[in-house]
């Protein structure tokens, strides 16, 4: 084995590079020789994984396969060999295996839904009278947050908003006169927003949800172990604050709608 030092005239003494040669191949060569003192090109090559993700999603390929391939490409261009990559991938899976525990809750949720929980919610909303669009959104947001607390996914945009909440709100808005195209679009948008608010800010209210388990496992892997119940307790005030803002938000919308009809 021959160890050669690159002449100082080729590269500065601070970034001295060594070349190791054996009979058939070069075993080590500092990348500064190719990429300059800052190694910028190597840093850019490490971003190839992002390009793989963009192209994979654009072509609508399998999500899991695209992510794994992107991780592999990033590892290889960063100098991580395939075996080490598999070790890192396996360790990541083991450290975050708690995320899959939410599958244990699916049978219970399925039994509850089979016995008509969603139908009962629909019937309750239909029985309510003298509602304004804002009040309908208030009730639905409350239902959404309570359902999230029990780990029940209402699939709101498809099963509630489009076929039920939006038509009810549109009908309630027409009580004092026909809606303009802008007002109808605003009601439609607020109906969708009420589902997003209730789902996003209350999704961590259930201790067995995948999001809570992901948070706890990630924090543990970073050296900051936390309990799933702690995540839920921190989410409760967030969900309450969100609902209060929704009440105010919807109240002013009803007021604005009423004033426009009185003119």
Residue, then its C-alpha position, 0 to 999 in steps of 0.5 A: x500500500x502506498x500513501x501519497x501526499x498531494x503537493x501543497x501547490x495543488x491544494x492548501x496545507x490546511x486541506x491536505x488530502x491523502x490518496x491510498x492506493x492498493x493493487x486494484x483500487x483507490x481506497x480513500x481520497x479526500x473529496x476536497x480535491x474534487x469539490x473545493x475547500x468547502x465541499x459544496x458539491x457534496x452538500x448538494x449531492x446529499x439533496x438528491x433524496x429530495x429530488x427522488x421524492x419530488x419525482x416519485x410523488x409527481x409520478x404517483x408511485x408508491x409512497x413508502x417505496x419512494x421514501x425508502x429509495x430517497x433515503x437510500x440515495x441520500x445515504x449512498x451519496x453521503x458515504x454510508x454503505x448499504x449495510x449501515x443504511x439497513x442498520x439505521x433503517x432498522x433502528x429507526x423502525x424499532x425506536x418508533x414501533x409504538x406508532x403502530x399500536x393505534x391498530x389495536x384500537x381499530x376493532x373497538x372503533x369499528x364496533x362503535x361505528x357499526x352500531x350507528x355512532x355516525x348515524x346518531x350524530x347525523x340524526x342529532x344535527x338534523x333535529x336541531x331547529x332555528x340554526x344559523x350557519x355559524x351555530x351549525x359550524x359550532x356544533x359540528x366542531x364540537x362533535x369533531x373534537x369529541x370524536x377525536x378524543x375517543x379516537x373516532x375518525x369521522x372522515x368529515x369532508x366526505x361523509x359530513x361536510x359535503x353531504x350534510x353540514x354544507x347543505x344545512x348551512x346553505x339552507x340556514x343562510x337562506x332563511x332571511x333571503x337568497x345568498x349571493x355567490x360570494x356568501x355561498x362560497x364563504x359558507x362552503x369554505x367555513x364548513x370545510x374549515x370547521x372540520x379542519x379546525x376540529x380535526x387538526x387541533x384535537x387529533x392528539x386528544x386520544x392517547x392511542x392515536x398514531x400522532x400521539x404515539x409518533x410524538x412520544x417515540x420521536x421525543x424518546x429517540x431524541x433523548x427527551x422521553x415523554x408520556x402519551x398522557x402528557x401529550x394529551x393533557x397539553x392538547x386539551x387547552x389547545x383544543x379548548x382555545x381553538x373552539x373558543x376562537x371558532x365560536x367567535x369566528x362563527x358569531x361574527x360571520x353570522x352577524x355579517x350575514x344578517x347585516x347584509x340581508x337587512x340592507 
